[in-house]
Amino acid sequence: MHLLLTSDTHLPSRAKVLPAPLLGAVDRADAVVHAGDWVDAATLDLLQARAKRLIAVYGNNDGAELRTRLPEVAYAELGGLRFGVVHETGPSRGRERRCAARFPDLDVLVFGHSHIPWDTTAEGGLRLLNPGSPTDRRRQPYCTYMTVEATGGALGEVRVHRLPRR
């Protein structure tokens, strides 16, 4: 399975539209994972219409409408792996230990909030992935999203995609 991971789209406050390269990647993905902070429901509607499959959660900047439509934590089996999605995981220090304790039955946890791409593995094997943000780079050099292959219970190459500066 070809997966697209994104988070922290923050539309329309950080950008007016999603970047074209990200939308093209949505169309090519078998599943899209969004780790929260949509800000507007129109972006959720757009991704629900375009994605073959959407696994998504709300974030701390998402209001009542998004919170009624999305869970705080989502789970899915993708490519034979147990995925979880959550927006916030707390401070980077101790993240692997905390997440492994909170999500002992997962293979992969996708999270957002920091806008910082992250790819680590906790003791015990839980893979933690944060795709960054496609619209708000904060202190990062680029806006980003991730793609990954998940097949036969194995996670393939995790690729961070840098988006052109606006």
Secondary structure as GFF3:
##gff-version 3
##sequence-region A 1 166
A	DSSP	beta_strand	2	6	.	.	.	ID=ss1
A	DSSP	alpha_helix	20	28	.	.	.	ID=ss2
A	DSSP	beta_strand	31	34	.	.	.	ID=ss3
A	DSSP	alpha_helix	41	50	.	.	.	ID=ss4
A	DSSP	beta_strand	54	56	.	.	.	ID=ss5
A	DSSP	alpha_helix	64	69	.	.	.	ID=ss6
A	DSSP	beta_strand	73	78	.	.	.	ID=ss7
A	DSSP	beta_strand	81	86	.	.	.	ID=ss8
A	DSSP	alpha_helix	95	102	.	.	.	ID=ss9
A	DSSP	beta_strand	108	110	.	.	.	ID=ss10
A	DSSP	beta_strand	118	121	.	.	.	ID=ss11
A	DSSP	beta_strand	127	130	.	.	.	ID=ss12
A	DSSP	beta_strand	144	151	.	.	.	ID=ss13
A	DSSP	beta_strand	154	162	.	.	.	ID=ss14
###
